[in-house]
Amino acid sequence: MTLPFQTCWERLARAELHRQSLIGLWNSFETDKAYTSRPEVYNDGTGKFFIKPTNPDWTLPFSLEFGEMLYQLRSALDSCIYDAAILEFRSDPPPDAGKWQFIATIDPKDFKEAMRRMKNAPQDIMTIMKSMQGYAGVTCRADGKEFDLGKTLVILNDWARIDRHRRLHIAGSAITSGGLRIGSPSGVEYLNFLDTHLLETESEVARFKIRNFVPGMKISFQADFAFEVMIDESPRLRLQEIALAMNWAVCAVREQFEAHFGITR
């Protein structure tokens, strides 16, 4: 006999496969071949440094895997509510089988309205869901990292809806560390790095001024930047960090329901 919440376990396992695929894609990606760079030096010695992806479509596999992961995680949440309804009503399928879904919001009024539409929802199911909303302020800890449970679930809910109804999530890359070394006979007066966000097209990443610049002066540029895949949604987050946090958050939801109904494995 299948245990309650087994579907959530299986959805999480599928989501983890997609997360591992994301890791594999990034580990096999040769960032040194993915970008070109160029400086511009003006007659007054000021200048700009630009970075441009060589292939604007390289992020498409990341977007596809991430969208599949979102689908599995969001479905896992709904399966928890569905199985909880089965246990409450002792009926499979439960009454009004199509209405059971996990609510995730940052607005208490939205939660109240959603629960009003979910007629005859048992009080204990409502209480468990309410404790994990974006406004509840519940902090979870996993693998030495802390994250806000409710807000993570809200992001998952919002992004899954975007991916399902509007468009694929657009992944991109951003500079996360590193620097630029400029060599000139007279040195550099200043070197300022800019907030570049995503490197979707050619992006200006730094501005500088060469000290005592003379046209024709020999100048060398050595860029050494580290990149990371980001999701171009609000809030803009690192792909691997938010993917892991979403997985932990759904696990926390499942564990709450299993504990409530006394389900052990």
C-alpha positions as CSV (number, residue, x, y, z in Angstrom):
1,M,0.0,0.0,0.0
2,T,1.3,3.4,-0.9
3,L,2.0,5.7,2.1
4,P,0.4,9.1,2.2
5,F,2.7,11.9,0.9
6,Q,4.5,9.4,-1.3
7,T,3.8,11.5,-4.4
8,C,5.6,14.4,-2.7
9,W,8.6,12.2,-2.2
10,E,8.6,11.2,-5.8
11,R,8.1,14.7,-7.1
12,L,11.0,15.9,-4.9
13,A,13.2,13.1,-6.4
14,R,12.4,14.3,-9.9
15,A,13.1,17.9,-9.0
16,E,16.5,16.8,-7.6
17,L,17.3,15.2,-10.9
18,H,16.7,18.5,-12.6
19,R,18.8,20.3,-10.0
20,Q,21.7,17.9,-10.5
21,S,21.3,18.4,-14.2
22,L,21.7,22.2,-13.6
23,I,24.9,21.5,-11.7
24,G,26.2,19.2,-14.4
25,L,25.5,21.8,-17.1
26,W,27.4,24.5,-15.2
27,N,30.4,22.2,-14.3
28,S,30.8,21.3,-18.0
29,F,30.4,24.9,-19.2
30,E,33.7,26.5,-20.3
31,T,33.3,30.1,-19.1
32,D,36.6,31.1,-20.6
33,K,35.2,30.4,-24.1
34,A,31.7,31.9,-23.4
35,Y,32.7,35.6,-23.3
36,T,34.8,38.1,-25.2
37,S,36.1,41.3,-23.7
38,R,37.4,44.6,-25.0
39,P,38.6,47.9,-23.6
40,E,38.0,51.4,-24.8
41,V,40.6,54.1,-24.0
42,Y,39.9,57.7,-24.8
43,N,42.2,60.6,-25.5
44,D,42.0,61.9,-21.9
45,G,43.1,58.6,-20.5
46,T,39.6,57.6,-19.3
47,G,38.2,54.3,-20.5
48,K,35.6,51.6,-20.2
49,F,35.9,47.8,-20.1
50,F,33.2,45.6,-21.7
51,I,32.3,41.9,-21.5
52,K,30.0,40.2,-24.0
53,P,28.7,36.6,-24.2
54,T,29.8,34.9,-27.4
55,N,26.6,32.9,-27.7
56,P,23.4,34.5,-26.4
57,D,21.5,31.2,-26.4
58,W,23.9,29.3,-24.1
59,T,21.5,29.8,-21.1
60,L,18.5,28.0,-22.8
61,P,19.3,24.5,-21.3
62,F,19.5,26.1,-17.9
63,S,16.1,27.7,-18.4
64,L,14.5,24.4,-19.5
65,E,15.9,22.4,-16.6
66,F,14.9,25.1,-14.1
67,G,11.4,25.2,-15.4
68,E,11.0,21.5,-15.1
69,M,12.3,21.6,-11.6
70,L,9.8,24.3,-10.7
71,Y,6.9,22.2,-12.0
72,Q,7.9,19.2,-9.9
73,L,8.3,21.2,-6.7
74,R,5.1,23.1,-7.1
75,S,3.2,19.9,-7.8
76,A,4.8,18.3,-4.8
77,L,3.3,21.1,-2.6
78,D,-0.2,20.5,-4.0
79,S,0.2,16.7,-3.5
80,C,0.7,17.3,0.2
81,I,-2.6,19.1,0.5
82,Y,-4.4,16.5,-1.6
83,D,-3.0,13.6,0.6
84,A,-3.9,15.5,3.8
85,A,-7.4,15.9,2.5
86,I,-7.6,12.1,1.8
87,L,-6.5,11.5,5.4
88,E,-8.9,14.0,6.9
89,F,-12.0,12.8,5.0
90,R,-10.9,9.2,4.8
91,S,-11.9,9.2,1.2
92,D,-9.7,8.7,-2.0
93,P,-10.4,10.8,-3.9
94,P,-11.4,13.4,-1.3
95,P,-14.5,15.6,-1.7
96,D,-14.0,18.3,-4.3
97,A,-10.8,16.6,-5.5
98,G,-9.9,19.4,-7.9
99,K,-9.8,22.2,-5.4
100,W,-7.0,21.1,-3.1
101,Q,-3.9,23.2,-3.5
102,F,-1.1,24.7,-1.4
103,I,-1.5,28.4,-0.9
104,A,1.6,30.6,-0.8
105,T,1.3,34.4,-0.3
106,I,2.9,37.3,1.5
107,D,-0.5,38.9,2.2
108,P,-2.7,37.6,5.1
109,K,-5.8,38.9,3.3
110,D,-4.9,36.9,0.2
111,F,-4.5,33.7,2.3
112,K,-7.9,34.3,4.0
113,E,-9.6,34.8,0.6
114,A,-7.9,31.7,-0.8
115,M,-9.1,29.6,2.1
116,R,-12.6,31.0,1.8
117,R,-12.7,29.6,-1.8
118,M,-11.4,26.3,-0.5
119,K,-14.7,25.4,1.1
120,N,-14.8,22.9,4.0
121,A,-11.1,22.8,4.3
122,P,-10.3,21.2,7.7
123,Q,-9.0,23.6,10.3
124,D,-5.7,21.7,10.9
125,I,-4.8,21.8,7.2
126,M,-5.5,25.6,7.2
127,T,-3.4,26.0,10.4
128,I,-0.4,24.1,9.0
129,M,-0.5,26.1,5.7
130,K,-0.9,29.4,7.6
131,S,2.2,28.7,9.6
132,M,4.3,28.5,6.4
133,Q,3.2,31.7,4.6
134,G,5.5,34.5,3.5
135,Y,4.3,36.7,6.3
136,A,4.8,34.1,9.1
137,G,8.6,34.7,9.4
138,V,9.6,31.1,9.9
139,T,13.3,30.5,9.5
140,C,14.6,27.1,8.5
141,R,18.2,25.9,8.6
142,A,19.7,23.2,6.4
143,D,23.3,22.3,5.6
144,G,24.4,25.2,7.7
145,K,22.4,27.8,5.8
146,E,19.3,29.7,6.9
147,F,16.4,30.7,4.7
148,D,12.9,32.1,5.2
149,L,10.5,29.2,4.6
150,G,7.4,31.2,3.7
151,K,9.2,33.6,1.4
152,T,10.9,30.8,-0.4
153,L,7.6,29.0,-1.0
154,V,6.1,32.3,-2.3
155,I,9.0,32.6,-4.8
156,L,8.5,29.0,-5.9
157,N,4.7,29.6,-6.3
158,D,5.2,32.8,-8.3
159,W,8.0,31.6,-10.5
160,A,6.2,28.3,-11.3
161,R,3.1,30.3,-12.4
162,I,5.2,32.5,-14.6
163,D,6.9,29.5,-16.2
164,R,3.6,27.7,-16.7
165,H,1.5,30.6,-18.0
166,R,3.7,33.3,-19.5
167,R,7.1,32.3,-20.6
168,L,10.2,30.3,-19.8
169,H,12.4,31.8,-17.1
170,I,15.4,33.5,-18.6
171,A,18.6,32.5,-17.0
172,G,21.7,34.6,-17.4
173,S,25.1,35.0,-15.9
174,A,26.5,37.7,-13.7
175,I,30.0,38.5,-12.4
176,T,30.3,37.4,-8.8
177,S,34.0,37.9,-8.1
178,G,37.3,38.6,-9.6
179,G,38.8,41.7,-11.1
180,L,40.6,43.6,-13.9
181,R,44.3,44.3,-14.0
182,I,45.5,47.2,-16.1
183,G,49.2,47.6,-16.9
184,S,50.6,50.9,-18.0
185,P,53.9,52.8,-17.6
186,S,52.4,55.5,-15.5
187,G,49.9,53.4,-13.5
188,V,46.2,53.8,-13.0
189,E,44.5,56.8,-11.4
190,Y,41.3,54.9,-10.6
191,L,39.4,51.7,-11.5
192,N,35.8,51.4,-10.6
193,F,33.6,48.4,-11.1
194,L,30.0,48.7,-12.1
195,D,26.9,46.7,-11.0
196,T,26.3,44.9,-14.3
197,H,23.4,42.7,-13.4
198,L,23.0,40.0,-16.1
199,L,25.4,39.8,-19.0
200,E,22.7,39.3,-21.6
201,T,24.5,41.6,-24.2
202,E,27.7,43.5,-24.2
203,S,28.0,45.0,-20.8
204,E,30.2,47.7,-19.4
205,V,31.7,46.3,-16.2
206,A,34.4,48.8,-15.3
207,R,35.6,52.4,-15.8
208,F,39.1,53.6,-15.3
209,K,41.6,56.4,-15.9
210,I,45.2,55.9,-16.9
211,R,47.6,58.3,-15.0
212,N,49.5,60.7,-17.3
213,F,48.1,59.1,-20.4
214,V,49.7,59.9,-23.7
215,P,48.0,58.7,-27.0
216,G,49.9,55.6,-28.3
217,M,51.0,54.5,-24.8
218,K,51.2,50.7,-24.4
219,I,48.5,49.4,-22.1
220,S,47.6,45.8,-21.2
221,F,44.4,44.4,-19.8
222,Q,44.0,41.2,-17.9
223,A,40.5,40.2,-16.9
224,D,39.9,37.5,-14.3
225,F,36.2,37.3,-13.4
226,A,34.1,34.5,-11.9
227,F,30.6,34.1,-13.2
228,E,27.4,32.5,-11.9
229,V,24.1,31.6,-13.4
230,M,21.2,33.9,-12.2
231,I,17.4,33.8,-12.7
232,D,16.1,37.0,-14.4
233,E,13.1,37.4,-12.1
234,S,12.4,39.5,-9.0
235,P,14.1,38.9,-6.7
236,R,17.2,38.2,-8.8
237,L,18.9,35.2,-7.1
238,R,21.7,32.8,-7.8
239,L,20.2,29.7,-9.6
240,Q,21.9,27.0,-7.4
241,E,21.2,28.8,-4.1
242,I,17.5,29.3,-4.8
243,A,17.1,25.8,-6.4
244,L,18.5,24.2,-3.2
245,A,16.4,26.5,-0.9
246,M,13.2,25.6,-2.8
247,N,14.0,21.9,-2.4
248,W,14.5,22.3,1.4
249,A,11.3,24.3,1.7
250,V,9.1,21.7,0.1
251,C,10.8,19.0,2.2
252,A,9.9,21.1,5.3
253,V,6.2,21.3,4.2
254,R,6.1,17.5,3.7
255,E,7.7,16.9,7.1
256,Q,5.1,19.1,8.8
257,F,2.2,17.2,7.3
258,E,3.8,13.8,8.0
259,A,4.5,14.7,11.6
260,H,0.9,16.0,12.0
261,F,-0.6,12.8,10.7
262,G,1.9,10.5,12.4
263,I,3.4,9.2,9.1
264,T,6.8,7.5,9.6
265,R,9.0,5.7,7.1
